[in-house]
Amino acid sequence: MNRHIVVDDGDFPEDPDFDPESLATCAYWRCGELFERRSANHRYCRKACRSRQKKWQRSQERKAAKQARRPT
């Protein structure tokens, strides 16, 4: 897991375009990386995270469907 902690130590000048309200955590359950959103719908830090999350969701749906078909 990539976990980055951003510490403002004052060495760099502030970016005038930076909006702290736009910081979000990646929605991929195994990533959780902090990133700056570009829009309200921006949920993943990378395309790979979006792809992996959707792949995991499909896997969970297949697993649930398989267990539902299993005789008791």
N, C-alpha and C positions, 0 to 999 in steps of 0.2 A: 504494500500500500504506500502510495506517495502522500505524505503529509507534510505540507509546507507551512511553517509559522512565519508570518510576516511581522517584523518588529521595526517600528519607526524609530531609528536611532538618530535622526536629524542630519545624517551625512548627505542626503540627496535633497535637492529642492523639490517642493511639492508640485505635482503635476496639476495644472489648473483645470484639466478636463476630467480628473479623477472624481468619481462620485462614490463615497463610501456606502451609500444606500444600494448601489448596484452589485455589491459583493454577495455571492451566493455559494452554496456548497453543491457540488456535483450530485445529481440525482441517482447516479449509478451506485447501487448498494455496496459495491466493493471499493469504490474510489473515495468519495467524500472530499475531494480536493476543493480548495477555495479558489474561486475565479471571479472575474468581473463580467457580469451579464451585459449583453448588447441589446437585449429586448426583454420584455416581460415573459416571453415564451422560451427564452434561452435557459435550459435546465441542465445541460451536460457540458462539462469543460472541454470535451473533444468528441469528434464524430465516433471514435472508437468506443467511447463510453456509452453513447446512445445505442450503438449497434449491439454491444455486449448486454446492455440492460434488456433490450427487446429480445435477444436470443435467450436470456435467462427466463424472461416472462413466458415465452413460448414453451420452454422446457417445463416450467411449473404447470402450465395448462395441460400439456401432454401427460405429465405425471398424475394430475388430478383426474383427467379423463380415463386413464388406464386403471386407476384405483376404483373409479366409479363402475367400470365394466367388470371388475373382478367379482366373481361370485362369493357370497359369504356363507 
